[in-house]
């Protein structure tokens, strides 16, 4: 099927942004309510529910030729329901290499191999530069807690994509021996004694007031708000991630030195 005959529904926010970067404006017919980038698509494309509660009949009415899903972000039973009437490509991204492979696969599926290859080269080059610029061995001694939710507090385990991004950025996750997204307590954070607490902007929208609350509990820790999209979006946003990580590291080292 040629590119101009494709009718794509994306169930993954970071992949929606990737499809935009690949120049597939006319081919993408449906996105989720969490697909906020690009903003013009969010305003104009049909929204087919959330990543965990897609509207099957609404998707069917769009007559898609390809639905793109993700093993972690979407619900298996809902994806299987889609497979009954259309082609579904299920992605799985748990590290940087997986992300680059996924971009290549999406490029092949959508006949945008050349643009995808250029994008991969740009991302790879930026992360090579990051590794050269940072004293990674030194930075890995800076341990951190990365919070994604409040009430209850939740963090990220060692088998997650975010954990791998932290390691590439030179940080060591104090909860790396746990799996997925464990619920943790403030006492656990204190016992593991990391140097920094990162508060992610998503999925829970941490703000300055949450820094203030935690600072009372941990007056000697550095607590920073971080852009969750840079750590968890594995599509074309990776073009900007290495530069962001470098700036973040400069901020951290200046505070801790």
N, C-alpha and C positions, 0 to 999 in steps of 0.2 A: 504494500500500500504506500503510495506516494505521500510526501509530507502534507501536501495541500488537501488530501482526503482524510487526514486524521481528525478525530474528534476526541479530545483528551479531557478526562476528569482527574484532577489531582486531589488526593486525600491527605497530602503532606505539605505543611506550610513551607518548609525549606526547599522542597522540590518544586513547589509552585514558583518560587522566586527563580529557581534554576531554569524552569521552562521559559520564563520571561527573558532571562539572559540569553537563552538559545534562540530567541526570536520567534517564538511560537504563539504570538498574540491571537492569530485567527484560528489556530487549532485547539486552543484550550477553551472548553465550553463550560466547565464547572470546577469550583474550588470550595474549600471549607470556610467556615466563619472565622477560623484562626489564620487564614492565609492573608495576612495584613500587608505583605509586600508582594508585588508593587501596589501602591495605594490606588492607582487607576484601575487595576484589576479588581481590587476589593470593592470598589464602587460600582463596577460595571458587569462583572462576571456573575453567573448564577451561583449562589451559595447553597450547598447541599447538606447543611448541618455541620456538626462538629466532627473532630477526628474520631471520637469514640461513639458517636451516635449519628451516623450518616443516614440520609433518607433514601432508601433503596429505590422506591418507585420514582422519586424525583430524578435520580441518576438515570434510571431506565428510560425516562421520557426524553432525556438529552441525547439518546441514541449514541452513546460513546463507542468508539472503536478501540479505545485503550483507557484503562483506569490504572493509575499509579498509586500504590499503597506502600506501607512500611510495617514490618513485622512488629515493631514495638509500639508505634503510634496508633495503629488501627486495630480493630477487634476482629479476630480470626473468623468468627461466625458470620460477621457482616461482609468480610472480604469474600468468603466462600459463596455467599448469596449473590454477589456480583458476578462471580465466575460462571454462574448458570446462564448468563446472557451476554457476556462480553469478555474480551481479553483483559486480564489483570496482571500487572507486573508488580511483584512484591519485593521491595528492597529491604536490605538488612545492613545497617551501618553501625559498627561498634568501635571503629578506629579510623585514623586518617587515611590509611590505605584503602579501606572499604569505601570511604567517601569519594576518593578519586576514581575507583572502579565503578561506583554508582553513576558518576557523571558521565563516564565513558559509555556505560550501558544505556543510559537515557539518550545520549547523543546518537547511538546506533538505532535505537527504537524509533526515534523521531526524525531520522535522516539529517541530523545536524552534527555529524561526526567531526567536521572540520572546526566548527566553533567550539565544540566540546573539548577537542584536543588542545586548542589554543587556551581555553579556560584552565584546563588541567596544568598545562605548562606554566601559566601565570601563577597559579596557586602553589605549585611545587617550588617555583623559583622564590616566591616570597617566604616560604617556610625554610628553604635552604639558607636564605639571608638571615632569617631569625636565629637559626641555629648558630650561624657564624657570629652574629652580633652579641649574642648572650653568652655569658659564662655559665653554661647549663649545669655543669657539675656543682658549681657554687650555689646556684639558685635552687637546685633540688634539695638542698638542706633546709630550705624555707618551707615549713610544713603549713598546711592550710585545712580548714573546714569549709566546704562549699555548700551553702544552704539553698535549697530550692523551694522550701515550704515552711510555713509557720502554723502552729496550732493544729496538729503537732509539727514540731520541727522535723524536717526530712533533709537528708543529704544524698550524696551519690557514692555508689560502691565502685570497686575496682574493675568491674566488667562493663562499664558504661563508656559511651563516646565522650562525655564530658570529662571523665577521669583521664582519658588519653590526651585530650586537649590540654588539660592542666599539666600533664607531664611534658608535653611538647613546649609549653610555655615556661617550664622550669620549676614547677611547684609539685610538692608531694602531698597527696591526699591522705590525711590521717585515718580516714575510714576506708582505705583501699582494700583492706582484708574482708570487707563486707560486700554483699551482692546487691545489684540493682539500686533501689532507692529506699534505704532503711529509715525508719522512724528512730530518732535519737533524742536524748535528753540534754539539758544544759549541763548536767553533771558529767555526762560522757564527754562533752566538748572540753570541759575543764580538765578532766582526767587525762585525756590524750594530749593536751598541752600544745596544740599547734600555735604557730606564730601569728597566723592571720585567720580571720573569718571573712569569707567572701559571701555577700548577700546578692543572689542573682535577681535580675529584673523580671525573670519568668521561670516557671509558670506562676509563682506567687510574686506579686509586684512589690518587692521590698522597697522601702523609702528611707529617708533620713531618720524618721522617727523610730524605725526599727533598729538603726545603728545606735541611737541614743538609749534605747531600752537595753540592748545587749551590752553596751559600754558600761552600764551600771553593774552588770554581772561580771564583766571581764575588763576591768579598768586598764589592765596592762597589755591587752591584745590590740593589734591593728585590725579595725573592722572597716571594710570597704564595700560599696555598691559596685557591682560589675554588670556588664551587658551580657545577659544570658544568651542572646542570639549569637554572639561571637563564640560562645562555648558549645552551643548545642545545635545550631543550624549548619547542616553539612552539605549545602548546595553551593551556589555561587557566592554566598556571603563569606565563604572561606577566602575569597580574594582580599578581603579587608581584615581578616582575623589576625594574621601574623603581625601586622603593624599595630593593631590594638594590643596584642599580647606584649609586644616590646614596650609600648608606652606604659602598660600596667606594671610591668616589671621595674621600670625606672621609678615609678611612683612608690612601689613597695620597698625597693632597696634604699631609696632616699629616706623613707620613714624609719626603716629598721637600722640604718647605719649610725 
